[in-house]
Amino acid sequence: MASSKMSRWGWAACVLAACSDPTPIRDVPNDRDAMSTADSRDGAGIGGAAGNAGRGDAGSPGNGGTSGTSVSDAAVDSAATGSGGAADASTTDGMSGASGQGGNAGAGGTSMSDGAAGIGGATGGQPDAADGAPGTQPGCASVLAMVDRELWIAFDSDRDGLNRNLYMMHPDRSGLTQLTKGMNVDREPSFSYDGTRLSYTSMVDGKSQIFILNFDPPSATQLTHRPEGADESSFSRDGQWVAFHSGAAIYIIKTDGTGERLVVTVADAPVAYRWPAFSVDGTELAFEASGIFAVKLDGTDVHPIAGGHMPYVGTPAVSPSGVDVAASLSCDGASNAISIWMSPFATNSQYCKGRRITPVDGLQSERPTWGTGLVLAYHRFERATNRAVIAIISAVDSQPCVLTSGPEDSRNPSWSQPTPPIP
């Protein structure tokens, strides 16, 4: 790894993998904005004796770290490391990725029910499928060769006793880390572009609100206090603003909690404006309505990116260069066939005239997030079970690599970026 990247990510690898016995951040109490320390009656759980040495994921050689037992989780996944990745291919966005590095060895972290604030320990929760199927599909080798394996994919999951909390892992499935713990239904994580923070949604007094989780030092702070609730947040590329959905409208707010303002709203439309995503230059938001639209931050110049009305459209994600937008569209004959499609940001394209990225396989593909200009993560699920898994895919071959397994329900991935892609 280059020294510049080490300075940005060395602390994260240290905090999240091996430098301490970290514990998940617990729920922020409803009557305060900042993360509290441990109650005197609830100390952090102490890890048990070290278990078997972690093994590499099937098909990925590497030496695993030791895996500790957990106080509150009944089972612990084996820690894993991935093999070194090949250099990223050049992307259509004109960005070349750095060569992939071997995944960090995952050390078993301690766990807690209501202990001191801190970053979650690696592994924990329910074990992955015994057959090791996740991460071994035919598309995995090629797509992993295109990404930096030291970056992180954050997501939400109910793997901790059906409580929905935040997790993160490397794209090769190593370093699985639980970030929050509790019953506040933490979901929809979104990385800042320098990788030092996550915005996310959590319940406060029966309403969803936006929080910011800082990694260094570890803390969580409530950002919004909307009476109708707030969710579906994302950072601006410079890290100064967070956009979010509330009611039928889209708002922005500074990351220090000041400057909240309405960007765009709808009074009588059949659908609300949702899932805002900043343009690279920070002057516009892409958002979901009855199509994919864009709007200036002052609320002017609302215009379609992909026009027309479809049975399903949603969750736009702007590519690292800002050239393309990926979104979930039903373009294959029925509303129950939802795929990820890519189309130009600056063009009013017709629906389903761009590039379909995910295959038509009977599964629903939603919530794309870019790892490079050619690789995305997303969640996919069957309507019958409504249980989602996290997958990554290259835009050029349509073979998904599934990273999580059932029976857990894992959704809403967000992929950290190697550097802030600010023009």
Secondary structure per residue as TSV (DSSP state, phi and psi in degrees):
chain	resnum	aa	ss	phi	psi
A	1	M	-	360.0	138.4
A	2	A	-	-64.6	153.3
A	3	S	H	-62.8	-34.6
A	4	S	H	-64.0	-39.8
A	5	K	H	-70.7	-33.8
A	6	M	H	-61.8	-39.2
A	7	S	H	-64.7	-33.0
A	8	R	H	-78.1	-36.4
A	9	W	H	-113.8	-9.6
A	10	G	H	-61.0	-40.8
A	11	W	H	-64.2	-36.3
A	12	A	H	-66.8	-43.8
A	13	A	H	-62.8	-38.4
A	14	C	I	-66.0	-49.8
A	15	V	I	-66.7	-41.2
A	16	L	I	-87.3	-18.2
A	17	A	I	-114.3	-49.4
A	18	A	I	-145.6	-9.5
A	19	C	S	-81.5	-13.2
A	20	S	S	-155.1	-174.1
A	21	D	-	-106.9	75.4
A	22	P	-	-73.2	159.5
A	23	T	-	-130.4	154.0
A	24	P	-	-66.2	147.0
A	25	I	E	-69.7	129.1
A	26	R	E	-84.0	174.7
A	27	D	-	-58.1	138.6
A	28	V	-	-72.8	128.0
A	29	P	-	-57.3	146.7
A	30	N	T	-65.1	-22.0
A	31	D	T	-99.7	10.5
A	32	R	-	-141.5	158.5
A	33	D	S	-92.6	-30.3
A	34	A	B	-98.8	160.3
A	35	M	-	-69.6	129.9
A	36	S	-	-92.5	160.3
A	37	T	-	-85.2	-176.7
A	38	A	-	-65.3	140.0
A	39	D	-	-65.2	148.5
A	40	S	T	-63.8	-24.9
A	41	R	T	-88.5	-8.1
A	42	D	-	-127.8	87.2
A	43	G	-	-80.5	161.6
A	44	A	-	-65.9	141.4
A	45	G	-	-68.4	146.8
A	46	I	-	-100.2	131.8
A	47	G	-	-64.6	146.1
A	48	G	-	-80.5	-166.4
A	49	A	S	-64.2	150.9
A	50	A	E	-62.7	140.3
A	51	G	E	-90.7	-157.5
A	52	N	E	-66.5	152.4
A	53	A	E	-59.9	136.8
A	54	G	E	-64.0	146.7
A	55	R	E	-108.5	156.0
A	56	G	-	-68.9	151.8
A	57	D	-	-59.5	151.7
A	58	A	T	-54.5	130.8
A	59	G	T	83.8	-2.5
A	60	S	-	-125.8	99.3
A	61	P	-	-65.7	152.8
A	62	G	-	157.1	156.8
A	63	N	E	-94.4	126.3
A	64	G	E	-85.8	164.7
A	65	G	E	-88.3	-178.4
A	66	T	E	-79.1	154.5
A	67	S	E	-120.5	117.3
A	68	G	E	-87.3	159.7
A	69	T	-	-80.8	168.6
A	70	S	-	-123.4	147.5
A	71	V	S	-74.4	-46.3
A	72	S	S	-101.1	-18.6
A	73	D	-	-94.2	136.9
A	74	A	S	-74.3	-26.1
A	75	A	-	-140.7	155.2
A	76	V	-	-128.0	130.7
A	77	D	-	-68.1	154.8
A	78	S	-	-72.8	139.0
A	79	A	-	-70.8	154.0
A	80	A	-	-146.9	152.7
A	81	T	-	-128.3	149.2
A	82	G	-	-100.9	163.4
A	83	S	-	-75.7	162.2
A	84	G	-	-63.9	137.6
A	85	G	-	-88.5	155.9
A	86	A	-	-76.8	166.3
A	87	A	-	-62.2	142.5
A	88	D	-	-61.9	143.3
A	89	A	-	-74.8	153.7
A	90	S	B	-64.2	144.4
A	91	T	-	-106.4	166.7
A	92	T	T	-67.7	-18.0
A	93	D	T	-81.2	1.7
A	94	G	S	78.5	21.5
A	95	M	-	-119.6	129.9
A	96	S	B	-101.8	131.7
A	97	G	-	-80.4	157.4
A	98	A	-	-74.3	158.7
A	99	S	-	-64.9	141.7
A	100	G	-	-70.5	147.6
A	101	Q	-	-114.0	162.7
A	102	G	-	-62.1	144.7
A	103	G	-	-68.1	151.0
A	104	N	-	-69.9	143.3
A	105	A	-	-67.6	131.4
A	106	G	-	-89.4	117.9
A	107	A	-	-93.0	141.3
A	108	G	B	-67.9	120.0
A	109	G	-	-91.0	161.6
A	110	T	-	-75.3	163.2
A	111	S	-	-132.5	168.7
A	112	M	-	-154.4	158.4
A	113	S	S	-93.0	-48.8
A	114	D	S	-145.7	55.9
A	115	G	-	-96.0	-157.6
A	116	A	-	-68.1	154.2
A	117	A	-	-66.4	146.2
A	118	G	-	174.1	170.2
A	119	I	-	-80.4	142.3
A	120	G	-	-63.2	148.6
A	121	G	-	-76.8	154.6
A	122	A	B	-65.5	149.3
A	123	T	B	63.7	-165.0
A	124	G	-	108.9	169.1
A	125	G	S	76.1	-159.8
A	126	Q	S	-78.4	149.6
A	127	P	-	-72.2	155.5
A	128	D	-	-72.4	173.0
A	129	A	-	-56.8	138.8
A	130	A	T	-63.8	-27.5
A	131	D	T	-80.1	-3.5
A	132	G	-	67.5	20.7
A	133	A	-	-61.4	-42.6
A	134	P	T	-57.6	137.8
A	135	G	T	84.0	0.6
A	136	T	-	-117.5	8.4
A	137	Q	S	-66.0	162.9
A	138	P	T	-57.3	-30.4
A	139	G	T	-81.2	-5.4
A	140	C	H	-70.2	-44.2
A	141	A	H	-60.9	-45.5
A	142	S	H	-69.3	-40.6
A	143	V	H	-73.1	-34.6
A	144	L	H	-68.6	-26.3
A	145	A	T	-71.3	-10.4
A	146	M	T	-102.4	-2.1
A	147	V	S	-125.2	161.7
A	148	D	-	-84.4	113.3
A	149	R	T	-74.8	-6.4
A	150	E	T	-90.0	-6.4
A	151	L	S	-78.5	177.2
A	152	W	-	-125.6	148.9
A	153	I	E	-116.4	114.8
A	154	A	E	-90.6	151.6
A	155	F	E	-161.5	168.2
A	156	D	E	-109.8	151.5
A	157	S	E	-156.6	155.0
A	158	D	E	-100.7	22.3
A	159	R	E	-67.1	-16.6
A	160	D	E	-93.9	80.0
A	161	G	T	59.3	32.5
A	162	L	T	71.8	2.9
A	163	N	E	-80.1	132.5
A	164	R	E	-86.6	119.4
A	165	N	E	-137.4	175.2
A	166	L	E	-95.7	143.1
A	167	Y	E	-137.9	166.1
A	168	M	E	-148.5	155.1
A	169	M	E	-155.7	163.3
A	170	H	-	-76.0	159.1
A	171	P	T	-64.3	-15.0
A	172	D	T	-93.2	13.2
A	173	R	S	79.9	1.0
A	174	S	-	-82.5	164.1
A	175	G	S	67.1	28.4
A	176	L	-	-55.5	125.7
A	177	T	E	-133.5	127.5
A	178	Q	E	-87.4	124.5
A	179	L	-	-96.2	-34.7
A	180	T	E	-129.9	160.4
A	181	K	E	-148.1	138.8
A	182	G	S	141.2	-163.9
A	183	M	S	-118.4	20.4
A	184	N	S	-87.0	6.9
A	185	V	-	56.3	68.0
A	186	D	-	-81.7	128.7
A	187	R	E	-154.5	173.4
A	188	E	E	57.1	54.8
A	189	P	E	-69.0	147.3
A	190	S	E	-142.8	118.5
A	191	F	E	-70.1	142.2
A	192	S	-	-71.2	159.5
A	193	Y	T	-80.4	-6.2
A	194	D	T	-97.7	0.6
A	195	G	S	75.3	8.8
A	196	T	S	-94.6	-9.4
A	197	R	E	-143.7	158.4
A	198	L	E	-127.0	135.4
A	199	S	E	-93.1	150.2
A	200	Y	E	-159.4	169.3
A	201	T	E	-105.9	136.3
A	202	S	E	-145.2	154.4
A	203	M	E	-84.0	133.5
A	204	V	E	-134.9	116.2
A	205	D	T	51.8	41.9
A	206	G	T	81.3	2.7
A	207	K	E	-121.2	142.8
A	208	S	E	-75.3	137.9
A	209	Q	E	-138.9	161.5
A	210	I	E	-91.0	134.7
A	211	F	E	-121.7	160.2
A	212	I	E	-120.6	126.8
A	213	L	E	-102.5	119.3
A	214	N	E	-94.7	139.1
A	215	F	E	-87.4	-30.1
A	216	D	T	-143.0	101.7
A	217	P	T	-77.9	157.3
A	218	P	E	-68.0	122.3
A	219	S	E	-164.2	158.9
A	220	A	E	-132.5	136.2
A	221	T	E	-132.7	135.4
A	222	Q	E	-73.4	129.8
A	223	L	-	-100.0	-45.0
A	224	T	-	-106.7	156.6
A	225	H	-	-139.2	44.8
A	226	R	-	-71.9	130.2
A	227	P	T	-62.8	-28.3
A	228	E	T	-92.1	1.2
A	229	G	-	91.1	168.5
A	230	A	-	-151.3	147.4
A	231	D	E	-161.2	-174.6
A	232	E	E	56.9	56.6
A	233	S	E	-91.5	160.0
A	234	S	E	-156.2	150.5
A	235	F	E	-86.8	150.1
A	236	S	-	-72.5	159.8
A	237	R	T	-65.3	-28.3
A	238	D	T	-87.6	-0.1
A	239	G	S	76.4	9.1
A	240	Q	S	-88.4	-24.7
A	241	W	E	-131.9	155.7
A	242	V	E	-125.5	130.3
A	243	A	E	-98.8	148.3
A	244	F	E	-155.7	165.3
A	245	H	E	-101.5	140.3
A	246	S	E	-152.4	126.7
A	247	G	T	63.9	-124.0
A	248	A	T	-104.6	12.5
A	249	A	E	-123.5	169.5
A	250	I	E	-120.6	134.4
A	251	Y	E	-125.2	164.0
A	252	I	E	-127.8	153.9
A	253	I	E	-149.4	144.0
A	254	K	E	-69.4	154.4
A	255	T	T	-71.0	-9.4
A	256	D	T	-93.2	6.2
A	257	G	S	90.1	0.5
A	258	T	-	-101.3	170.2
A	259	G	-	71.7	20.2
A	260	E	-	-61.2	134.4
A	261	R	E	-152.8	150.5
A	262	L	E	-73.0	135.1
A	263	V	E	-100.5	-53.1
A	264	V	E	-153.8	144.5
A	265	T	-	-143.2	169.9
A	266	V	-	-138.2	138.2
A	267	A	S	-97.8	-48.3
A	268	D	S	-122.2	14.5
A	269	A	-	-77.6	156.0
A	270	P	S	-71.4	-16.7
A	271	V	S	-131.0	153.0
A	272	A	-	-82.3	165.6
A	273	Y	-	-85.8	129.1
A	274	R	E	-143.7	168.9
A	275	W	E	49.3	62.0
A	276	P	E	-71.6	145.2
A	277	A	E	-141.5	127.9
A	278	F	E	-70.1	144.5
A	279	S	-	-69.8	164.2
A	280	V	T	-61.8	-40.0
A	281	D	T	-82.3	-1.7
A	282	G	S	75.7	11.9
A	283	T	S	-97.0	-13.0
A	284	E	E	-136.3	162.5
A	285	L	E	-122.5	130.7
A	286	A	E	-84.9	144.6
A	287	F	E	-153.4	165.1
A	288	E	E	-97.8	134.1
A	289	A	S	-142.2	-122.0
A	290	S	S	-86.5	4.7
A	291	G	S	-160.9	-169.7
A	292	I	E	-99.4	121.5
A	293	F	E	-122.8	169.6
A	294	A	E	-132.9	153.1
A	295	V	E	-147.6	144.0
A	296	K	E	-68.2	155.0
A	297	L	T	-64.8	-20.3
A	298	D	T	-87.3	7.5
A	299	G	S	88.1	0.0
A	300	T	-	-95.8	169.6
A	301	D	-	56.6	52.4
A	302	V	-	-74.1	122.6
A	303	H	E	-146.2	150.0
A	304	P	E	-75.8	143.1
A	305	I	E	-94.4	-42.7
A	306	A	E	-131.8	107.8
A	307	G	E	-85.0	171.4
A	308	G	S	97.4	173.9
A	309	H	-	-114.2	134.3
A	310	M	-	-130.2	158.1
A	311	P	S	-59.3	-30.9
A	312	Y	-	-148.5	134.6
A	313	V	E	-151.8	142.0
A	314	G	E	-176.6	169.1
A	315	T	E	50.2	65.2
A	316	P	E	-68.5	147.8
A	317	A	E	-136.3	121.9
A	318	V	E	-83.1	133.4
A	319	S	-	-66.2	162.5
A	320	P	T	-56.0	-33.4
A	321	S	T	-86.9	-14.6
A	322	G	S	86.4	0.8
A	323	V	S	-74.5	-39.1
A	324	D	E	-120.7	160.2
A	325	V	E	-126.0	129.0
A	326	A	E	-101.1	143.0
A	327	A	E	-155.0	162.8
A	328	S	E	-89.1	124.7
A	329	L	E	-135.5	149.1
A	330	S	-	-102.4	93.8
A	331	C	-	-114.2	7.0
A	332	D	S	-118.1	35.4
A	333	G	S	103.0	-15.4
A	334	A	S	-157.3	155.2
A	335	S	T	-69.1	-16.3
A	336	N	T	-90.1	7.9
A	337	A	-	-113.9	93.4
A	338	I	-	-112.1	124.6
A	339	S	E	-126.7	164.5
A	340	I	E	-89.1	126.1
A	341	W	E	-120.0	152.8
A	342	M	E	-122.0	132.9
A	343	S	E	-145.4	161.6
A	344	P	E	-65.6	141.0
A	345	F	T	-67.7	-40.7
A	346	A	T	-86.3	1.3
A	347	T	S	-117.5	137.4
A	348	N	-	-80.7	84.2
A	349	S	E	-84.6	150.3
A	350	Q	E	-71.6	151.1
A	351	Y	T	-58.6	142.8
A	352	C	T	64.6	20.7
A	353	K	-	-106.7	2.3
A	354	G	S	-89.4	-146.6
A	355	R	E	-106.3	123.3
A	356	R	E	-79.1	126.6
A	357	I	-	-95.7	-46.4
A	358	T	S	-91.6	149.9
A	359	P	-	-74.0	160.1
A	360	V	-	-88.2	96.1
A	361	D	S	-128.9	16.9
A	362	G	S	84.5	-3.7
A	363	L	S	-103.4	153.7
A	364	Q	E	-93.9	126.7
A	365	S	E	-111.6	121.0
A	366	E	E	-142.3	167.3
A	367	R	E	58.6	60.2
A	368	P	E	-68.9	149.8
A	369	T	E	-145.8	137.4
A	370	W	E	-86.4	132.5
A	371	G	S	-96.8	-42.4
A	372	T	S	-138.3	-175.7
A	373	G	S	-69.2	-7.1
A	374	L	S	-126.5	-2.6
A	375	V	E	-127.6	134.0
A	376	L	E	-129.1	155.0
A	377	A	E	-108.4	156.2
A	378	Y	E	-163.9	172.9
A	379	H	E	-112.8	149.6
A	380	R	E	-136.7	146.8
A	381	F	E	-156.3	161.9
A	382	E	-	-94.8	137.2
A	383	R	T	-63.0	-32.9
A	384	A	T	-63.5	-38.6
A	385	T	T	-101.3	-25.0
A	386	N	-	54.0	35.6
A	387	R	-	-112.1	119.3
A	388	A	E	-101.7	154.1
A	389	V	E	-127.5	156.3
A	390	I	E	-90.4	134.7
A	391	A	E	-136.2	157.8
A	392	I	E	-122.6	155.2
A	393	I	E	-155.8	146.5
A	394	S	E	-87.9	142.7
A	395	A	T	-72.3	-5.3
A	396	V	T	-105.5	-12.5
A	397	D	T	-131.0	-10.1
A	398	S	-	58.8	30.7
A	399	Q	-	-112.1	106.5
A	400	P	-	-72.6	150.1
A	401	C	E	-114.7	109.7
A	402	V	E	-82.6	129.6
A	403	L	-	-103.1	-25.6
A	404	T	-	-119.6	167.1
A	405	S	-	-133.0	161.7
A	406	G	T	-75.6	169.7
A	407	P	T	-83.3	6.2
A	408	E	S	-65.5	149.7
A	409	D	-	-106.8	109.5
A	410	S	E	-120.3	130.5
A	411	R	E	-144.4	173.2
A	412	N	E	57.6	58.8
A	413	P	E	-71.1	152.6
A	414	S	E	-140.0	127.0
A	415	W	E	-102.1	124.8
A	416	S	-	-70.0	157.4
A	417	Q	-	-109.3	150.9
A	418	P	S	-67.8	-34.8
A	419	T	S	-144.7	155.7
A	420	P	-	-64.6	113.1
A	421	P	-	-79.8	68.7
A	422	I	-	-101.5	129.4
A	423	P	-	-66.8	360.0
